[in-house]
Every structure is written in C-alpha cells, then in structure tokens.
Amino acid sequence: MRKVWLTFPVHIDISDAWTAFRAIPGLDTNLLAVSLYGRGIELGCVFTDFAADQAGKHLSDPAAGVSDAPVRVIGSTGLDIPFGWLDSLADNPGGGVILVEGRGTSLSSGSLVLSIKYDDWLLLEKPLPVLVAPVEKFYRWYNLRSETGGPVSRSTDTREPTALPDDATDSRHVVFIHGFSVSERGARGWNAEMFKRLWQSGCNSIFHAVTWSGDCGLPSGLFYHDNVHNAFLTAPAFACFHTLECARCG
C-alpha cells in the first residue's frame, strides 16, 4: 500500500479547454499531446477522480482508491496525460487533481510543467515551481544518545532547516520524542513519519525531532528498567537543550 501522505495535490484545471479542443471539427487527436514534464526535477504522480474541493480526501478516506494506484514518472522527456482521464473531466466538474511526489535524495528545485501541443505548435506551457528536499531538511534533530553512553551515527543538527526556514512557519514549536525500544535508525524513521503526517494535517510549526538511548539490551525486553534509567538521566540534558533552542528559534 502506498504512503499517500507523502504526496501533494495539484489541480490541472483544463476541463473547459479540453472540451473545446475535442469539439474542433477534423481534429486529429494523433497530433495532439497534453503532457506533464519536470524541468530540473523528477517527480511521480497518480491520476485521480478527485474534485478540487476534495483534493485532500485521500488523507482521511481509505476508500479513496489511490493507495494501490500506479505511479507515473514525470521526467524531462515528459508524461502524456491519458485522453481517457481528460475526457472524464467533462463528467466531473472541478476535477483534474493529480497527486504528486518528489523524487531524489538531495535538495533540488525546478518546475512541474503542463504542456499542450498540436503537431509542432506549442499551444500552452504552464510551469509550477517545485522544491524537492529530503524530509530531514525540514526540521531540527537532537541526538541525546551520548548522554548515557549510547552510540551515535548522526550527530545533533540544530541549524535552521533549509527546506523550511523558521520565518516560513507559524513560530510555534512541536517536539516529538520516541519511546522505549527504538534504535537511532528507527528514530529517524519515526520522526520523518510524524513530521509528514503533521504537515499533511495542516501543522506548520517548527518541528524538533529527538532521539535518546531507549534501546539498551534489545531485542530482549529484560532491560526495560535500564532504559527507564536512561530516560531519567537524559531528561535534564533535554530540558536544558530544548529550552535554549526554543528561545533561540523564537
């Protein structure tokens, strides 16, 4: 099942134009191309039957029918929009929503471009600026595992996130701390997922991701008491660290 909360909706509002094109006498559809392509970036997309005022229903409705839908790649060579999908817009007022996902492992910017061509004539080209960034570029990371002698793979990084600067947030703070039985690698996954879900729910706050040494003795659960002890030992460092950071961030 696809994690549809990783996507963002884009409304391709061309139903009237498409209806007008189809009504042109003698139109050779073999010469007509309605395409999407990535200028400087690569994206993926899912075509839906959502109306514009329902663009986010896949986030709360498991029956929306997009979790297992095929993902089409939008690259520099272009992706032709299926005529069947365009024809369906005539019976779906306000339709034309696609779900788009970013691809790549580094920060990149470019455009999602809608193009309409007939033979060699470019009839329309409409770009939508898009910034694609790894999710960990959207928030701060606090690694407190060393407070109790735990191993550290990724050190604390409290620099202002490049993909979501503080002045682009609502200046409120959200802190997420995982519980017992979570490794550092697992913590990065937990934090990424929590940020994405909060973001799709409308949260635009400064997000602080925290990890601590709560996986002592794993996979055995017999060391639970040691991890409780680690939590108490880590708490003062976290309280000091977080108070200073929240004050610095505003």
For each residue, the residues with C-beta under 8 A, 3 or more apart:
1: 67 68
2: 46 66 67 68 69 71
3: 6
4: 7 46 58 59 64 66 67 99
5: 59 196 197 200
6: 3 101 196
7: 4 46 58 99 100 101
8: 99 100 101
9: 50 55 56 97 98 99 100
10: 45 97 98 99 100 112 128
11: 52 55 96 97
12: 81 96 97 98 114
13: 52 96
14: 17 18 34 86 89 96 114 116
15: 18 19 89 90 92 93 95 96
16: 19 20
17: 14 20 21 116 124
18: 14 15 21 22 34 86 87 89 90
19: 15 16 22 23 89 90
20: 16 17 23 24
21: 17 18 24 27 32
22: 18 19 27 87
23: 19 20
24: 20 21 27
25:
26:
27: 21 22 24 32
28: 31 32
29: 32 83
30:
31: 28 118 119
32: 21 27 28 29 116 117 118
33: 80 115 116 117 118
34: 14 18 80 81 83 86 114 115 116
35: 78 79 80 81 114 115 116 117
36: 45 74 78 79 81 98 112 113 114 115
37: 74 75 76 77 78 79 113 115
38: 41 42 43 74 75 76 110 111 112 113
39: 76 110 111 112 113 127
40: 108 109 110 111
41: 38 102 103 104 108 109 110 111 112 130 132
42: 38 73 74 75 76 103 104
43: 38 73 74 100 101 102 103 112 130 132
44: 71 72 73 74 100 101 103
45: 10 36 71 72 74 79 98 99 100 101
46: 2 4 7 66 69 70 71 72 98 99
47: 69 72 81 82 85 98
48: 58 64 65 66 69 97 98 99
49: 65 88 92 95
50: 9 54 55 57 58 64 95 97
51: 54 55 92 93 94 95 97
52: 11 13 55 94 95 96 97
53: 94
54: 50 51 57 97
55: 9 11 50 51 52 97
56: 9 59 60 200
57: 50 54 60 61 64
58: 4 7 48 50 61 64 66 67 99
59: 4 5 56 200 201
60: 56 57
61: 57 58 64
62: 67
63:
64: 4 48 50 57 58 61 67
65: 48 49 69
66: 2 4 46 48 58 69 99
67: 1 2 4 58 62 64
68: 1 2
69: 2 46 47 48 65 66
70: 46
71: 2 44 45 46 101
72: 44 45 46 47 79
73: 42 43 44 79 103
74: 36 37 38 42 43 44 45 78 79 100 112
75: 37 38 42 78 79
76: 37 38 39 42
77: 37
78: 35 36 37 74 75 115
79: 35 36 37 45 72 73 74 75
80: 33 34 35
81: 12 34 35 36 47 85 86
82: 47 85 86
83: 29 34 86 87
84: 87 88
85: 47 81 82 88 89
86: 14 18 34 81 82 83 89
87: 18 22 83 84 90
88: 49 84 85 91 92 95
89: 14 15 18 19 85 86 92 95 96
90: 15 18 19 87
91: 88
92: 15 49 51 88 89 95 96
93: 15 51
94: 51 52 53
95: 15 49 50 51 52 88 89 92
96: 11 12 13 14 15 52 89 92
97: 9 10 11 12 48 50 51 52 54 55
98: 9 10 12 36 45 46 47 48
99: 4 7 8 9 10 45 46 48 58 66
100: 7 8 9 10 43 44 45 74 112 130
101: 6 7 8 43 44 45 71
102: 41 43 130 132 133
103: 41 42 43 44 73 132
104: 41 42 108 132
105: 134
106: 134
107: 131 132 133 134 137 162 163
108: 40 41 104 131 132 133
109: 40 41 129 130 131 132
110: 38 39 40 41 129 130 132
111: 38 39 40 41 127 128 129 130
112: 10 36 38 39 41 43 74 100 127 128 130
113: 36 37 38 39 125 126 127 128
114: 12 14 34 35 36 124 125 126 127 128
115: 33 34 35 36 37 78 122 124 125 126
116: 14 17 32 33 34 35 122 123 124 125
117: 32 33 35 120 121 122 123
118: 31 32 33 121 123
119: 31
120: 117
121: 117 118
122: 115 116 117 125
123: 116 117 118
124: 17 114 115 116
125: 113 114 115 116 122
126: 113 114 115
127: 39 111 112 113 114
128: 10 111 112 113 114
129: 109 110 111
130: 41 43 100 102 109 110 111 112
131: 107 108 109 163
132: 41 43 102 103 104 107 108 109 110
133: 102 107 108 137 138 162 163
134: 105 106 107 137 163
135: 138 192 195 196
136: 139 141 188 192
137: 107 133 134 161 162 163 164
138: 133 135 161 163 164 195 199 207
139: 136 161 164 191 195 206 207 208 209
140: 157 158 159 161 206 207 208 209 245
141: 136 154 156 157 158 191 209 211
142: 156 158 208 209 210 211 238 241 242 245
143: 146 152 154 155 156 184 211
144: 147 156 210 211 212 213 234 237 238 241
145: 148 150 151 152 184 211 212 213
146: 143 149 150 152
147: 144 150 212 213 233 234 237
148: 145 212 213 230 233 234
149: 146 213
150: 145 146 147 184 212 213 215 216 230
151: 145 184
152: 143 145 146 155 184
153: 184 185
154: 141 143 157 184 188
155: 143 152
156: 141 142 143 144
157: 140 141 154
158: 140 141 142 245
159: 140
160: 165 166
161: 137 138 139 140 164 165
162: 107 133 137 165
163: 107 131 133 134 137 138
164: 137 138 139 161 168 169
165: 160 161 162 168 169
166: 160 169 171 206 249 250
167:
168: 164 165 204
169: 164 165 166 172 204 205 206
170: 204 205
171: 166 205 206 250
172: 169 205 206
173: 205 206 208 246 249
174: 198 203 205 206 207 208
175: 208 210 242
176: 190 191 194 195 207 208 209 210
177: 210 211 212 238
178: 182 186 187 190 191 210 211 212 214
179: 182 214
180: 214 215 224 227 228
181: 214 215 218 221 227
182: 178 179 186 187 190 211 214 215
183: 186 187 215 218
184: 143 145 150 151 152 153 154 187 188 211 215
185: 153 188 189
186: 178 182 183 189 190 215
187: 178 182 183 184 190 191 209 211
188: 136 154 184 185 191 192 209 211
189: 185 186 192 193
190: 176 178 182 186 187 193 194
191: 139 141 176 178 187 188 194 195 209 210 211
192: 135 136 188 189 195 196
193: 189 190 196 197
194: 176 190 191 197 198 209
195: 135 138 139 176 191 192 198 199 207 209
196: 5 6 135 192 193 199 200
197: 5 193 194 200 201
198: 174 194 195 201 203 205 207
199: 138 195 196 203 204
200: 5 56 59 196 197
201: 59 197 198
202:
203: 174 198 199
204: 168 169 170 199
205: 169 170 171 172 173 174 198
206: 139 140 166 169 171 172 173 174 249
207: 138 139 140 174 176 195 198
208: 139 140 142 173 174 175 176 242 245
209: 139 140 141 142 176 187 188 191 194 195
210: 142 144 175 176 177 178 191 238 242
211: 141 142 143 144 145 177 178 182 184 187 188 191
212: 144 145 147 148 150 177 178 230 231 234 238
213: 144 145 147 148 149 150 216 227 230 234
214: 178 179 180 181 182 227 230 231
215: 150 180 181 182 183 184 186 218 227
216: 150 213 223 226 227 230
217: 220 222 223 226 227
218: 181 183 215 221 223
219:
220: 217 223
221: 181 218 224
222: 217
223: 216 217 218 220 226 227
224: 180 221 227 228
225: 228 229
226: 216 217 223 229 230
227: 180 181 213 214 215 216 217 223 224 230 231
228: 180 224 225 231 232
229: 225 226 232 233
230: 148 150 212 213 214 216 226 227 233 234
231: 212 214 227 228 234 235
232: 228 229 235
233: 147 148 229 230 236
234: 144 147 148 212 213 230 231 237 238
235: 231 232 238 239
236: 233 239 240
237: 144 147 234 240 241
238: 142 144 177 210 212 234 235 241 242
239: 235 236 242 243
240: 236 237 243 244
241: 142 144 237 238 244 245
242: 142 175 208 210 238 239 245 246
243: 239 240 246 247
244: 240 241 247 248
245: 140 142 158 208 241 242 248 249
246: 173 242 243 249
247: 243 244
248: 244 245
249: 166 173 206 245 246
250: 166 171
